[in-house]
Amino acid sequence: MCIGDNIIFRYEENFKNGTLFIFDISQYRTYEGGKIEYCVLKNIRNGASLDEIIHTVENEFQIEDSRTGIEALVEDFRNKSIVV
């Protein structure tokens, strides 16, 4: 799993209490997210496995049983070709 070739993302902490901007430069699309989505993308970029990402999210954000939500988020990223 990796970030798509035509994807650029940036997290702006001071914009709307923290906003992730995802740009698909080939399809001219822009998506927004929050800090958890940024954490997931950052970990994918760094080569983390799905289990490692889930562990990181649960520890950083004190969320229990986040597997279903993270799996759904990654699937959404795949459907939008943000993650391949």
N, C-alpha and C positions, 0 to 999 in steps of 0.2 A: 504494500500500500504506500502510495506517495502522492505528493501534490501534483496536480496536472501541470503540464508544461506551460500553458498559457494563463496560469493563475498567479496573481500577486495579491498578497494580503498584508494588512497593516492594522495595528491596534492603536487607537487614539484614546488615552486614558482620560483626557480632559474634555472630550466631546460627548455630550449627552450622558454623563456619568460613566463613560467608558464604552466605546463602540469599535467593533471590528468591521473593517471594510474589506471585502473580497472582490477583486476585479478579474473578470474573465476577458482578457484582452483580444481573444479571437472572436468571441461572440458579442462583444461590447455590452456585457451585462455586469451589473454591480449588485452585490448582496451585502446585507448588514447582519451582524451578530453581536454577541457579548463576550464577556471574559472567558466563559467556559468554552465557547466555540473556538476562541483564540487559543486557549490552552490545548485543545484537541488538535488543531491544525499545526501548532508549533511542535507538538510531540510527534505528529506524523512526519513533519519535515525532518525531524531529528532521528527518524527511523524506529520509533517506538512501536511495539506490538499493541494490538487492541487491549490485551490484558494489562500491559504497562500503562496505557493511557487511562484506562478505567481506574487503576490504582492511584495514579497521579491526581485525577479529578476528585476522587473520593477523599484523598488526603488534603489537597489544597483548599477545597471548598467545603469540607466536612459534610459530604453527602454520602448517605448510605445507599447501597443497592442501586448504583447508577448504571449498571450494565445495560439494561433495556434502553434507557434514554441515550446512552453513548452509542450503542449499536444503531439505533434509529437515526441519530445525527450523522454518523459515518455513512449510512445508507443514503441519506438525503444528499450529502456531499458527493457521493458516487453518482447519483441520479443527475446531478447538476454538473458533472465532470470536473468538480473541484478536486476530488480525490480519484485516482485511478489505480 
